[in-house]
C-alpha cells in the first residue's frame, strides 16, 4: 500500500475516514508529547514528517509553543497542511527528514511522531533532528512483542504494519531505548509507555475487534511491564545530545490540551 508514499498519501487525503482516523490518533500523540516534554517551555517547534498536520494542530491549540514549523516528504501532505492550518501554513515545507534545510540549533524542539519506523535510515533523521533542535521528542510503536513474534516466527507471516502502514523498522520497548542511547548517541531525558486505547479507533483501521476486546480485558489486570511485552504499545521519549542535555532545562509551565483542532 505504501510503496509509493506520495501517491498513497494523495489518495488518502481524499478519504474522510482516513482523515478522521488521523485526527483521532493525533490527540493521543499530542498528549504523549506534552507528557514527555513536561518542564520545557519551547518557543519554536518543528514537526518532521507532519503528515496532515493533525498533531501540530493539537499542540497549537494547547499553546504548547509560540512558533510552529513542519516538513513532510509528501507535497500533497504539505499542500493539505497549508490549506488546513493557517497558523503555520507559511512554515510548512516539503523536505526529507535526513536532509533538513535549516541551520544548526534553529529550533527548541523537533518532533518525530511515528516517523522513524517508516524509514530505511532512521539514524539520519535522528541526527538531523538533534542538529536543528536542542531537544527531540520521538514516538514509535513497539511491535517486537510476543504476539508478533508468534506471527512472524511460528506462522511465517509478516508484521501487519508492513502492508497497512509501510513500517520497515520494528522495536520493542527496550530495544528502541537502546537504539536511541547507543546508535543514535542521544540521552533520554523522559519517557512514557502508552498502553493505547485502540478500541476507540476506526473499525476499518483496527478491523480485528475480537483482538482489541482481548487487549482491553488484559490491560485491566496485567502489570504494565508484562502487557508491553505481549502487545504493541507506543513508546514516547524526550531526548537530547549529551552536550545539550547537560544544560539547564527551561522552567515548567502548565499545559492543557483541548479536544478541538
N, C-alpha and C positions, 0 to 999 in steps of 0.2 A: 504493500500500500504506500509506503513512504520512500520508495526508491527514488522518485523524483520529487524532492521536497517542495520546490516552487509550484509545480503543477498540482500536487496534492493539497497544498495549503490554499491555493487559488480556488480549488473546488470546494474545500471545506468551509471557506468563508461565505459561501452561498448557502450553507446548510444551517438553518436556525437551531437545530438540535445540537450540532457541534458547538455553536457559539454559546448556547445556554449551558452546556456542559463545562466549557471553559470558564464561564463566569462563576459557576457553582464552585469549581475547584479553586478558583483564584482567591476566594475568601479565606479558605484554609491555608493556602500558601502564604498569603499576606500575614495571617495570624502567626505563622511559624517564623517568618522573617522578623516581625516585631518582637517575638519572644526571644530569639537568639541575639537580637540587637539591643535588648534592654540595657540601658546605660550609655548608649550612644545618642548623639544629637546631630545627625548628619545634615549638612547644608545641601550638598549635591549628591545625587544618586544616579547611577546608570544601571539599567537592566539590560543584560546581554542575552540575546535570544528571547526577545519580549513577546513574540507571537502576536496575539490580538491586543496586547497591552492591558489585559484584564487585571493582572497582579498590580501593575503600576497604578492603575486607576484606583484600586482599593487603598494602596498606600497614600496616594494623593488625597483621597477623601479623608484619610486619618491624619492629615497634616504631618506625615512621617518625616518629610524633608521640605526644603524650600525650592530646590531646583531639581527637575527630573529630565533624564536623557534616556534614550533606548536605542538599541540596534537589533536587527534580525537579518538573517541570510536571505529571507524571502522578501522580494519587493512588494508582493501582494499583501503580506502582513504589515509592512511599513505603511503602505497606502491606506490600509484599514485603520491603523493607529492614528495616522494624520487626520483621517475623517472623523474618527470617533473620540479622540482625546485632545480637544482643543487646548487644554492647559499645557501640554508638552508636545504638540504637533510639530512645532518648528525644530525640535531637537531630536526627532525620530529619524534615524539614518539606516540605510542598507549597509551591511558590513559583516565581515567574517569575525567570529569570536577569537580566532587565533591571530588576527592582524587588525587591531583597532586603530582608528585614525585619530587618536588622542595622545597628548603628551603625558609623560610620567607624572603621577600624582594629581591628575586632573580632577578626581572626584574623592569624596569622603568614603563612599561605599559603592561597591559593584555587586550586583545580584546575578547569580546563575541559578535560577529556579527550574529544575527539571530540564536541564540543557545538556550537561556533560555526558549523560548516559546515551545521548544520540550521536556522540562524536567519536570519530576514529582517533582523534588526538585531543583527549580531554586535558592533558598536561599543557598543551599550547594555550588553551582557553584559560586555564587557571593562572598561568604565568602572565598572560596579558591582563587579566582582571586584577591581579595583585600588582601589576606595573602601573596601571592607570588609577588605581584606588588604594587608599590606605587599608581599608577593611574589605573583606569579601564574604558575602552571605551565599551559602550553597545549600541546595536541597536536591536529593536524589531518592528514587525508590530503592529500597533494599530488597533485591529479588533473589539473591543467593540464599534461599531459605529451604526448609525441609520439603515443603510441598512441591517446589520447583525442582529440587534435586531428584525427587521421586519421578517427576515428569520427564526430566531430561536424561537421567541415568538409567532408570528402570524401564521406562516406556519408550525411550529414544525419541521423545518429542521435543521440539524447540520451545524456548521461552515464548509464551503467548504474546509478550510485548514486542517481539521482533516484527511480526506482521502487523499487529494492531497499532503500534506506536513508533516503530522504527528504532527501537533500542539496540545498541551494539555493545554497550558496557553493562556489566552486571556485578553488583557488590552486595555484601552482607553489611550489617550494622558495624561489625568490627573491621571488615576489610576496607570500607570507604574511609574510616577514620585513619587506618594505617596508610592508605594511599595519600590522603591529604598531608599527613605529617611526614611520611617517608619520601615518596616520589615527588610530590609537589613542594616539599620543603616549607609547609605552612604550619603555623602554630594555631591550634584550636583553642579559641577563647570562650566559646559557649556552644552547647549542642542541645538538640531536642529530638526525641524519637516520637513521631506522630503515629499513633496506632490506627488512625483513619476511621472514617465513618462512611464506607463505600456504599452502604445500602441507601444512602440519600442521593446517589448519583443516577444518571440516566440508565434505564434498562438496556438501551442499545449499547452503551459503552461498558456496562457491567452486566452482561447477559445471564451469568450463572447465579440466579437468585438463591438457589439452594446452598451454594458455597458461601455466599455472602451471609446468609442466615446462620450457617455454622460458625463462621468467623465472629459474628456478632455475639453468639452464645458463648463461645470460648473466651472472648475478650472480657466477659464479665467476671470470670473466676480464675483464669490462668494468670500467673505472675507475668508482668510485662516483659522481663528478660527472656522468659520461655516463649511467650507469644511472638516476639520479634524473630526468634529462631525458626518458628514454624511458618509464618505468613509474611507476605510482602507488607512492609510499612514504609514510612517516609522518614529519612534522616536529614535534619537541618543543622547547619553549622555556621558559626561566625569565625572567620579565620583572618590571619594577617601574616605577613612575613615577619620573622623573628625581630628584625630591627624596628619595625613599626609596632609590633605587639608590646615592645618594651616601653614605648612612650606612654605618657599619661592618657587615659581614655576620657572622652568628654563626659560631662555630668549627666545623670539620668534625668528623664522627664516622663511625664505621664502621657501615654498614647492610647486613644480609644478608637478601635476600629468600628466602622459603621457598615451596615449591610448594603447601603447604596453605593453605586459606582460613580 
